[in-house]
Amino acid sequence: MPSRPEQKAPPEFFYNDEEARKYTTSSRIIEIQEKLTERALELLALPDDGIPKLLLDIGCGSGLSGEALSENGHQWIGFDISQAMLDIALEREVDGDLLLADMGQGLGLRPGVVDGAISISAVQWLCNADKTSNEPRLRLKAFFGSLYKCLTRGARAVFQLYHENEAQLELITTSAMRCGFAGGLVVDYPHSTRAKKSFLVLTCAPPSISTALPTAKGEDGEGSSDEGSSDEENQTVSISERNRPRKKLKMTKKGKGREWVLKKKEQLRRKGHSVPTDTKYTARKRKSRF
Ligand SMILES: C[S@@+](CC[C@H](N)C(=O)[O-])C[C@H]1O[C@@H](n2cnc3c(N)ncnc32)[C@H](O)[C@@H]1O
């Protein structure tokens, strides 16, 4: 019996009336969704100008995450594929506008109208070929492509995700980058099994806009009893950053070149390996000893 919900049934069937009710009455789930949304909002880094923003909540479900957006003074549009989850959101009279829609078919919004997007525990569902007609690559492309278009330039989208493995994360990340996004993964409390949380932070940015990643939590042993045990040794920040692919890396005749080495080192860092810092000596040509 599969343990992950994504392996049990397509989302519109998995989140049926019974599951939707169970989901929304669990105080643990309510608290987790709220905390994750607060963190996603922090990572969105919206300008602190007192002006309410128009945000998207992708996979908004019963509106637990949306409620946190409203509490922070923002307007939002929620997308979800499950009628049962949206029914509960309606019952709870959430403030956002709700759309029954499959993000894998694109969002269908006007270009440049949205100030930011969050998605809590939802985007990994796109990696499942749970129907013969579902091709994850195409669905991810349709989703990220339409998201890129509707965001204002410089806006961010933050995805908290429960990826099944590194290949899934790579698939999601490369799909986003191919659609024009820059950014990377922020992993909070990377050494805590309980508190570890991954956020894909994307910026809809022309090359002139800075796309430096925010800092992950978990440095200096920071963390409450719920977020990660503070006695964990050596909690580190695990961040990987990618920029939009602009040109293919060239291989020189003599070797793989500095660019290639830097790229490989970055890949290893993303996988959590400890890799020496890049310096001007990285990939330098060594003199032959003979
Ligand atoms: C873990 S729940 C998150 C719920 C939400 N954040 C909340 O506060 O209630 C994941 C949600 O993603 C939705 N979802 C999964 N695949 C989707 C898709 N292709 N399009 C839209 N929503 C999807 C599911 O229906 C489910 O409601």
The ligand as a Gaussian input file, in Angstrom:
#p B3LYP/6-31G(d) Opt

LIG

0 1
 C       -1.960000      19.259000       1.005000
 S       -3.277000      20.073000       0.233000
 C       -2.911000      21.743000       0.606000
 C       -4.118000      22.498000       0.976000
 C       -4.047000      23.964000       1.222000
 N       -2.746000      24.553000       1.243000
 C       -4.859000      24.300000       2.450000
 O       -4.472000      25.182000       3.171000
 O       -5.909000      23.698000       2.670000
 C       -2.804000      19.997000      -1.487000
 C       -3.875000      20.584000      -2.396000
 O       -3.339000      20.625000      -3.727000
 C       -4.423000      20.377000      -4.609000
 N       -3.923000      19.955000      -5.922000
 C       -3.217000      18.842000      -6.233000
 N       -2.988000      18.769000      -7.550000
 C       -3.562000      19.879000      -8.102000
 C       -3.690000      20.374000      -9.433000
 N       -3.198000      19.691000     -10.469000
 N       -4.318000      21.552000      -9.626000
 C       -4.848000      22.246000      -8.585000
 N       -4.781000      21.804000      -7.301000
 C       -4.153000      20.644000      -7.057000
 C       -5.203000      19.273000      -3.907000
 O       -6.511000      19.143000      -4.391000
 C       -5.133000      19.740000      -2.454000
 O       -6.233000      20.497000      -2.092000

